[in-house]
């Protein structure tokens, strides 16, 4: 049996809701953070904030 091909590392985005508020706190795979009350605004930021950044811990 042939092992399944490995996929490339995926970017990880995290969005937490701050209890007791209407605030969402997002953290990108590069370590950048953002807060917003609108979920659409949060995801737009996640997907469009400056390109060319690298994941936290990467050197290059």
C-alpha positions in Angstrom: 0.0 0.0 0.0 1.3 3.5 -0.9 1.2 6.1 1.8 -1.0 9.1 1.1 0.9 12.2 -0.2 1.7 14.8 2.4 0.1 18.2 1.9 1.9 21.5 2.3 1.6 23.1 5.7 -1.6 25.1 6.0 -2.0 28.6 7.3 -3.8 28.8 10.6 -6.1 31.6 11.6 -7.7 31.9 15.0 -10.7 34.0 15.9 -11.8 34.1 19.6 -14.9 35.8 20.9 -14.2 37.9 24.0 -16.9 36.8 26.5 -19.2 39.6 27.8 -18.5 41.7 24.7 -19.4 41.9 21.0 -15.7 41.8 20.2 -13.8 39.2 18.1 -10.1 38.9 18.5 -8.2 37.4 15.5 -4.7 36.1 15.3 -3.0 35.3 11.9 -0.5 32.5 11.4 2.2 35.3 11.2 1.3 36.5 14.7 -0.5 39.7 13.7 -3.6 40.4 15.7 -6.8 42.4 15.1 -10.1 43.0 16.9 -13.5 43.8 15.3 -17.2 43.5 16.2 -18.2 42.5 12.7 -17.3 38.9 11.7 -17.1 39.9 8.0 -14.6 42.6 8.8 -12.6 40.1 10.8 -12.4 37.6 8.0 -11.6 40.2 5.4 -8.7 41.3 7.5 -7.6 37.7 8.0 -7.5 37.1 4.3 -6.2 40.4 3.0 -3.8 41.9 5.6 -0.3 42.5 4.2 0.9 39.8 1.9 4.5 38.4 2.1 4.5 37.8 5.8 5.7 34.5 7.1 4.5 32.2 9.9 5.7 32.9 13.4 9.0 31.2 14.0 10.0 31.1 10.3 13.3 32.7 9.3 14.1 33.7 5.8 
